Amino acid sequence: MIKIHFLGVRGSTPCCDSRYSQYGGHTSCVLVEANDQLYIFDAGSGIINASAIGLNHPDKLTNLFFSHVHLDHMMGLPFYFPFWKPDHHINIHAGSLARYGGIESFLKRILCEPLFPVPFTAFPAQIVCSDFVAGHEHIFGAVSISTFELNHPNGAVAYRLNFNGKSVCYVTDHEHGDNANRDGLIEFIRGTDVFIYDSSYDDNNYANYKGWGHSTWQEALRLGNDAQVVKTAIFHHDPHNTDEKMVDVEAAVLAFSEKGFVTRQGMVLTI
């Protein structure tokens, strides 16, 4: 069984007022339970809602994977409570930071005074940081996680978690348009059960955001169709899209393809 928790589905910045209560305002964080282990993808503000699951996990082990470390994808990291428990083990993986000294060096530079009162090196948990090159496959017993390079400023990485013949793909912060890259991405996600994709914009306004490193919900559904995925999850919603706007997006998605759905904060899927 694979269980997917959508803990943060917003892009760029948290959205906190009542206009965002239906779809949620926390930034990117998806927690996947597979083979009795925890795998967290990104540490946006939504990761605070992963704390209860992490604290109660019997193995006290979390594998955290960064797509990249732009602020909206890492701002919640110190508020994942297992970081403050000395008996918890947290493995942090990143694949787009070699040119910047690697993930451990980055976190040491960011999580320190005056930005944060406790230095990363003083977090009580037992933390191991590791860097990889996109294309690498991680093996965790019966679970494998493969990786793919995305088109985003400063780099980003997509993940495909495979377990017991089922899979989920986490593909966010990617700008479509390169046919060679698109063909490779289609093969990467082919046949997956749940394809989570950066859908910040739509085809009608996409031209206004060229070079920003994001995509559209229509492209999400086109990719899903071309790759014969089972379900396509519309993710990383534009912070300008209030609940009223997202209702319209959701209706358009369902009209476009019965295989698409719009993610909401707190949504849980079981494969």
PyMOL commands that set and color helices and strands:
alter all, ss='L'
color gray80, all
select helices_A, chain A and resi 18-20+45-55+71-74+77-79+81-84+98-100+103-110+120-122+179-189+206-209+217-226+243-256
alter helices_A, ss='H'
color red, helices_A
select strands_A, chain A and resi 2-8+29-34+37-41+61-66+89-94+126-131+137-140+143-150+156-163+166-171+194-198+231-235+260-262+268-270
alter strands_A, ss='S'
color yellow, strands_A
deselect
rebuild
show_as cartoon
